[in-house]
Amino acid sequence: MIYELRIYRCVPGRLPALLNRFQSATLRIWGKHGIRQAGFWTTMIGESNNDLTYLIAWDSLAEREQKWTAFLSDPEWIAARNDSEKDGPIVANVTNSILQPTAFSSVR
């Protein structure tokens, strides 16, 4: 098992729109593609309270490549993303890392 850590830094004032997009569309579309989330967080104290941080669980890099590519090209996702950005961009930038648990990690 590997995990993908993604951090979305939102345009100021647009975090509610991003949260709404995940709650109302993205997670349902992920389910259709078999993408498994391992948790979502907003920043309470830290560098920016405009961040959404989340983890996705993958069995392998090959699974990630296949499922993420299918998700990104899904017409339902493209429509949901475009609709959520009709009032302007939501995300200023995204960082992501692929993480491998250590032998002593409580998360496997």
C-alpha positions as CSV (number, residue, x, y, z in Angstrom):
1,M,0.0,0.0,0.0
2,I,1.2,3.5,-0.9
3,Y,-0.4,6.8,-0.1
4,E,-0.7,10.0,-2.2
5,L,-0.5,13.2,-0.1
6,R,-2.1,16.1,-2.0
7,I,-2.2,19.7,-0.7
8,Y,-4.4,22.2,-2.5
9,R,-3.7,25.9,-1.7
10,C,-6.9,27.7,-2.6
11,V,-7.4,31.2,-4.0
12,P,-8.3,33.3,-0.9
13,G,-12.0,32.9,-0.1
14,R,-12.5,29.9,-2.4
15,L,-11.9,27.0,0.1
16,P,-15.7,26.6,0.6
17,A,-16.1,26.1,-3.1
18,L,-13.4,23.4,-3.1
19,L,-14.9,21.6,-0.1
20,N,-18.3,21.7,-1.8
21,R,-16.9,20.3,-5.0
22,F,-15.3,17.3,-3.1
23,Q,-18.5,16.7,-1.1
24,S,-21.0,17.0,-3.9
25,A,-19.2,15.6,-6.9
26,T,-15.5,14.5,-6.6
27,L,-15.9,11.8,-4.0
28,R,-18.8,10.2,-5.9
29,I,-16.8,10.2,-9.1
30,W,-13.8,8.7,-7.3
31,G,-16.1,5.9,-6.1
32,K,-17.0,5.2,-9.7
33,H,-13.3,4.8,-10.5
34,G,-12.4,2.9,-7.3
35,I,-10.3,5.7,-5.8
36,R,-10.1,5.3,-2.0
37,Q,-9.6,8.4,0.2
38,A,-7.7,7.9,3.5
39,G,-8.7,11.3,5.0
40,F,-9.2,15.0,4.4
41,W,-8.1,17.9,6.5
42,T,-8.3,21.7,6.5
43,T,-5.6,23.7,8.2
44,M,-6.6,25.1,11.6
45,I,-3.2,26.4,12.6
46,G,-0.3,26.6,10.1
47,E,1.1,28.4,7.2
48,S,-2.3,28.9,5.4
49,N,-5.9,28.4,6.3
50,N,-6.7,28.2,2.6
51,D,-5.3,24.7,2.3
52,L,-7.1,21.3,1.9
53,T,-4.9,18.3,2.6
54,Y,-5.9,14.8,1.8
55,L,-4.6,11.3,1.4
56,I,-5.5,8.7,-1.3
57,A,-4.7,5.0,-0.7
58,W,-3.3,3.0,-3.6
59,D,-2.2,-0.6,-3.9
60,S,0.5,0.3,-6.4
61,L,1.8,3.0,-8.7
62,A,0.2,1.1,-11.6
63,E,-3.2,1.3,-9.9
64,R,-2.7,5.0,-9.4
65,E,-1.8,5.6,-13.0
66,Q,-4.7,3.7,-14.4
67,K,-7.4,5.0,-12.0
68,W,-6.2,8.7,-11.8
69,T,-5.9,8.9,-15.6
70,A,-9.5,7.5,-16.0
71,F,-10.8,10.0,-13.4
72,L,-9.1,13.0,-15.0
73,S,-10.6,12.2,-18.4
74,D,-14.1,11.4,-17.1
75,P,-16.6,13.8,-18.7
76,E,-18.6,13.9,-15.5
77,W,-15.5,15.1,-13.6
78,I,-14.6,17.7,-16.3
79,A,-18.2,19.1,-16.1
80,A,-18.1,19.2,-12.3
81,R,-14.8,21.0,-12.3
82,N,-15.8,23.5,-14.9
83,D,-19.1,24.2,-13.2
84,S,-17.4,24.7,-9.8
85,E,-15.0,27.2,-11.4
86,K,-17.6,29.3,-13.2
87,D,-17.0,32.1,-10.7
88,G,-13.3,31.9,-11.2
89,P,-10.4,29.6,-10.3
90,I,-10.5,27.7,-6.9
91,V,-7.0,26.3,-6.6
92,A,-3.9,28.4,-6.7
93,N,-1.5,25.4,-6.7
94,V,-1.3,21.8,-5.8
95,T,1.5,19.8,-4.3
96,N,1.6,16.0,-4.1
97,S,3.9,13.3,-2.9
98,I,3.7,9.5,-3.1
99,L,4.4,8.1,0.4
100,Q,5.5,4.6,1.4
101,P,4.8,3.5,5.0
102,T,7.8,2.6,7.1
103,A,8.1,-0.8,8.8
104,F,7.0,0.8,12.1
105,S,4.1,2.9,10.7
106,S,0.7,2.5,12.3
107,V,-0.8,3.1,8.8
108,R,0.0,0.3,6.3
